[in-house]
Amino acid sequence: MPIAYLDVPEGAQIDKKKKLVQGICDALHEAYPFPDDTRIFLREWSIGSVSQNGRLGSEPMRPVLVMHVPQGVSIDAKRKMMQGINSAVAEAYHLPEFVIFMHEHPLDLGSVDGRLFSDNQGRVDAQKEAYGV
């Protein structure tokens, strides 16, 4: 159940956006195959709405992705996922210095419909199986 927020400059064509979110989704789903519920929120910003180093609108926006994911994925899976996400964003935006921040959460710090993920034994078992724990 990865959730990702991608902040990018406005202006990409819809076909590039579709390819972008599919590439990010594929990279996330490979690392986090359960459950099949990957959400990506694409947030576009105009040049006049972004400051870099204290200068408003001074240069093309550098994309940033922040994702919230479950704990437990191996470092190799993270590396592969980061490369896949980076490739998808680079293809769509061709901008420098793309940054990714990953927030990992234990299953007892998230819920769906008011029920902790850790209380869902099927979810707990699926995560153990996927991570080889």
C-alpha positions as CSV (number, residue, x, y, z in Angstrom):
1,M,0.0,0.0,0.0
2,P,2.6,2.5,-1.0
3,I,1.4,6.1,-1.2
4,A,3.5,8.6,-3.2
5,Y,3.3,12.3,-3.7
6,L,5.2,13.6,-6.7
7,D,5.8,17.3,-7.0
8,V,6.7,18.4,-10.5
9,P,6.6,21.4,-12.8
10,E,3.3,21.9,-14.7
11,G,3.1,21.3,-18.4
12,A,3.8,17.6,-19.1
13,Q,1.4,16.1,-21.7
14,I,-1.1,13.5,-20.5
15,D,0.5,10.6,-22.4
16,K,3.8,11.3,-20.6
17,K,2.0,11.5,-17.2
18,K,0.3,8.2,-17.9
19,K,3.6,6.6,-18.7
20,L,5.2,8.3,-15.7
21,V,2.7,7.1,-13.1
22,Q,2.7,3.6,-14.6
23,G,6.5,3.5,-14.3
24,I,6.4,4.7,-10.7
25,C,3.6,2.2,-9.9
26,D,5.5,-0.7,-11.4
27,A,8.7,0.1,-9.4
28,L,6.7,0.5,-6.2
29,H,4.7,-2.6,-6.8
30,E,7.8,-4.8,-7.4
31,A,9.1,-3.8,-4.0
32,Y,5.7,-3.8,-2.3
33,P,3.6,-6.4,-4.0
34,F,0.8,-6.5,-1.4
35,P,-1.9,-5.5,-1.3
36,D,-2.5,-4.3,-4.9
37,D,-3.2,-0.7,-3.8
38,T,-0.5,1.7,-4.9
39,R,-1.5,5.4,-4.9
40,I,0.4,8.2,-6.6
41,F,-0.7,11.8,-6.3
42,L,0.8,14.0,-9.0
43,R,1.1,17.6,-7.9
44,E,2.0,20.2,-10.5
45,W,3.5,23.6,-9.7
46,S,3.9,26.7,-11.8
47,I,7.3,28.4,-11.9
48,G,5.9,31.3,-9.8
49,S,4.9,28.9,-7.0
50,V,8.3,27.3,-6.4
51,S,11.3,28.7,-4.5
52,Q,14.7,27.1,-4.7
53,N,17.4,28.5,-2.5
54,G,15.2,31.4,-1.6
55,R,14.6,32.5,-5.2
56,L,11.1,32.4,-6.4
57,G,10.7,31.2,-10.0
58,S,14.5,31.4,-10.7
59,E,15.0,28.1,-12.4
60,P,13.1,25.0,-13.5
61,M,11.6,23.1,-10.6
62,R,13.5,20.1,-9.4
63,P,11.0,17.2,-9.0
64,V,10.6,15.6,-5.5
65,L,8.9,12.4,-4.6
66,V,7.8,11.6,-1.0
67,M,6.5,8.1,-0.4
68,H,5.0,6.3,2.6
69,V,5.7,2.6,2.6
70,P,5.7,-0.4,4.9
71,Q,8.9,-1.4,6.7
72,G,10.8,-4.5,5.8
73,V,12.0,-4.2,2.2
74,S,15.6,-5.2,1.5
75,I,18.2,-2.6,0.6
76,D,18.6,-4.2,-2.8
77,A,14.8,-3.9,-3.5
78,K,15.0,-0.3,-2.4
79,R,17.9,0.4,-4.8
80,K,16.1,-1.2,-7.7
81,M,12.8,0.7,-6.8
82,M,14.6,4.0,-6.6
83,Q,16.3,3.5,-10.0
84,G,12.9,2.6,-11.6
85,I,11.2,5.6,-10.1
86,N,14.1,7.9,-11.1
87,S,14.0,6.5,-14.7
88,A,10.3,7.1,-15.0
89,V,10.6,10.7,-13.8
90,A,13.7,11.5,-15.9
91,E,11.9,10.3,-19.0
92,A,8.9,12.5,-18.4
93,Y,10.6,15.6,-17.2
94,H,14.3,15.6,-18.2
95,L,15.2,17.7,-15.1
96,P,18.2,17.6,-12.8
97,E,18.5,16.5,-9.3
98,F,15.4,14.5,-8.7
99,V,15.0,13.8,-5.0
100,I,13.2,10.9,-3.4
101,F,12.3,10.6,0.3
102,M,11.0,7.4,1.7
103,H,9.1,7.2,5.0
104,E,8.8,3.6,6.3
105,H,6.0,2.7,8.7
106,P,5.4,-0.4,10.8
107,L,2.1,-2.0,10.3
108,D,0.9,-0.9,13.7
109,L,1.1,2.8,12.6
110,G,-1.3,2.6,9.7
111,S,-4.9,1.6,9.1
112,V,-7.6,1.2,6.6
113,D,-11.2,1.9,7.6
114,G,-10.1,2.3,11.2
115,R,-8.5,-1.1,11.4
116,L,-4.7,-1.3,12.0
117,F,-2.8,-3.1,9.3
118,S,-1.2,-5.2,12.0
119,D,-4.6,-6.5,13.0
120,N,-5.1,-7.9,9.5
121,Q,-3.4,-11.4,9.7
122,G,-3.7,-11.9,5.9
123,R,-1.8,-8.6,5.4
124,V,0.8,-9.5,8.0
125,D,1.3,-13.0,6.4
126,A,1.5,-11.5,2.9
127,Q,4.2,-9.1,4.0
128,K,6.2,-11.8,5.7
129,E,6.0,-14.0,2.6
130,A,6.9,-11.1,0.2
131,Y,10.0,-10.2,2.3
132,G,11.0,-13.7,3.1
133,V,10.7,-13.2,6.9
